[in-house]
């Protein structure tokens, strides 16, 4: 199926590795031109049809700088993928999670996307079209617990904002959707300092057991791959789904058992 993304201009945040790199690669494979922003760009440098931008997306003007680069270089902006994000596991629970930790989680997981969206809406409204895809998480609504309390709050804000923006800007040609992955096979979960390793250190159980137990709770018995998330992003970026907006798509291998 032709997703009609040839020569469309996309901005992807947090693009240097994991889900972000997979999204960048998938969009390029569909013919898009990608302005890819991340703190470091070693995995993006030299990629065809990709403009790597080393940028601190936590800085107040970081997301806007990335969007300006896309518009200055290509003259338009068709797709924004707000992917950048991170989680810190709170092994000591809510009472040990101070205001500064909630502030960090909101800046990293909510305000980065908020600022990029604010910057992207200008050129999108001017051309009368655009698709914004926000990467949220099942933690925004499913099994929120003390270990991810600040992360879940921030991702819930992403989902809520997306729904509000879809209503306000839908009549003007802008679509806004969310994707909520469960566990994904990236360093965030499986890396040396990932979730599994942190939980293992806190509980005295080895990391492989944590990974195996987490996978066993998923209907498919495995984590989602970054490429599978990227496939869903490209579909939502495409005008093939031109009447889809305000939706939060879950991709979790059947982890969530309720409707």
N, C-alpha and C positions, 0 to 999 in steps of 0.2 A: 504493500500500500504506500502510495506517495503521500507523505505527510505535509507536503506543500510548504516546506521550510527552507527551500533553496534560496540562498542569499538573504534570508531574514537575519536580522541583527539581534543577538541575544547577549545579555549580561548574566554571568553566573558568579555568585559570591562563594567564598570558601572552596575555590575550584582546584586547588593544587593536589588534592589527594582524596581518597575515599569516594563518597557519593558525589561530591562536587566534580572530581576528575572524570568519573563515569558519565555524569550529565554533560560535561563539556564534550567528551568524546562522542556521545550519542547524538548531540545536536550537530556537530561537525559532520558526522556520518550521514545526516539527513540534509546536508548542504548548507547549513546555517553558518554565519560568521559569529564567532564568540569572543567577547571581551571578558576575560577570565581574571577575577580578582582574588588575591590571597596575600597573606603576609609574606610568604615566599613563593617562588614560581619555578623551582627547578624542574618540576614534572611537566610544566607547561611550555617552557622555552623551546622554540623550534617547531612546535606543532603547527601543521598547515591550517589556515583559516582561523587561527587563534591569536588574539592579541593579549599577551600576559601583562597584568598590571600588579606590581608589588605595592600593596596598600594595606594600611592598618584600618580595618573595617570597624574597629572599636572607637576610632577617632571620630569626633563629631562630623567632620567633613569628608571622611573616608568613603562612605557609600556614594555620596554625591560626586566625588572626584571620579569614581569608577564609571558612573553613568555619563558624566561629561566626556570622558574619554571615548565612549562608544558613539555618542552623538557627534563629537568633533571629527572622529575618524570615518564614520560611515554615514552621517547625516540623518540618522533615524534610530529608533529603538522599538523593536517589535516584541521582545520577550525579556522578562526579568525573572530570574530564578534566585530566590532568597534561600540559600542553602547553608550559609555559614552558621555554626553553632557548636556548643560544647556542653558537657555535663561534668560536674564534680560530685562524686558519690559521697553522701553525708552519712558516714558510718556511725556517728554519734547522735543522729536524730535531729528533730526539729529544734529542740531547746539549745542545741549547740550550733545552730545555723543562724548567724547574726544578720543584721541588716546589710552589712557589707557583702555578704554572700548572695543575698537576694538581689542586691544591686548589680553584682557581677553577672548573675544569671540573666537578668533582664537586659542588661546592656549587650551581652553576647548573643542572646537568643531572640530578643524582641526588638531592641532599638536599632540594631544593624539593619534588619529588614524594614522597619518602619522608615528609617532615613533613606534607604535605597528606593523604597516605594514612592516616597514623597518626591524624590528627584526624578524618578522615571515617569511619573504621571504627567509631567509637563510635556515632554515630547510625544508621549502616547496620545494625550488629549489633542494635541495640535494636529496629529495625523488621523485622529479618529479611530484608532484601533490599538490593541495591545493585549498581551497575555502575561499575567503575573502568577507565578507558581511558588508557593511558600512551603518549605519543608518543615513540618511540625513534628509530632511524635505521638505514639499511642499513650505516652505518659501524660499527655494533655487531658486525657479522660479515662484511661484504663489503668487500674491498679496504682493510682498515685500513692506514694508512700514517703516515709520520712527520708529514705535514702536518696530520693530525687525530688524532694519537695519544691525547691526553688526552680529547678529545671521544668518540672511539670507546670508550675504557675506561669512561667515565661512562655511555654509552648501553648498553653491554653489561651494566653493573650494573643498569640499569633493566629490561632483559629478564629477567635472572636473578631479580631481586626479584619481578617480576610472576608468574613461574612459581611461585615458592615460595609467594606469597600466595594464588594461585589454589588451590593444594592445601590450604593451611591453612583458608581461609575459604569454600571452595566448599560444604562440608557445611552452612554456616550462611547460605546464600543470597546470598553475595557473589561476583560474577564479576570477574575481573581479566584484562584483555587488553592487548596492545601493538599499535601500528601503527608500521611502519618505512618511512618515506618515503625515496625517493631524492632527486634534485634537485627542488626545488619552486620555482615562479616567485614568489618573495618577495624582499624586500630582502636577506635573509640571503645569497642567491646572486647576485641581479641588481642590488642597490642600489649606490649610489655608493661605499660602503665594504664591499661584499659580497665573497664568495669570488672571483668572477671578477675583480674589480678588484684584489684583493690579489695573486692569482696573476699577473695581468698586470704589476703593478709589480715583482714579484720576478723575472719571467722576461724582461721586455722585449717581451712579446707583447701586442697590444692586447686589451682586455677583450672586445670583440665576438667576436674569434677564439676566446678561451677559452670563451665561452658557446656558440658554434657547435660547437666540438669536443666539449664536454660533451654537448650535445644529440645529436650524431651517434653517440655511444656507446650511446644508448638505442634500444631496438627501435622504439618509436613515433616517434622523431625529435624529441621535445619533452619539456620538463619537465612534471611533474605540477602541476596547479593546486591552490591551497589549497582550493577548493570540492570537488575530488575527494577530498582527504583528509578533509574535513568530512563528506562523505557516508558514508564508511566508519566514522567515529566515531559518527554517529547510529545506524547499524545496530547497532554493538556496544553502544551505550547502551540500545538497545531490548530489551524483553522478547521481541520476535520472535526474538532469538538467545539465548534464556534458557539453553540448554545449551551455549553456547560460552564456554569459559574456558581460561586458560592458553595462549593462542595468540598468536603474533606474525605479524600480517598485513603482507606487503610490498606497497607501492604505489610502483612505480618505473618504470613504462612498459617493463618488460622489461630493465632494466639488469642485474639479476642473471641470469646465464645458467645457473647450476647449480640443481639441485633440492634 
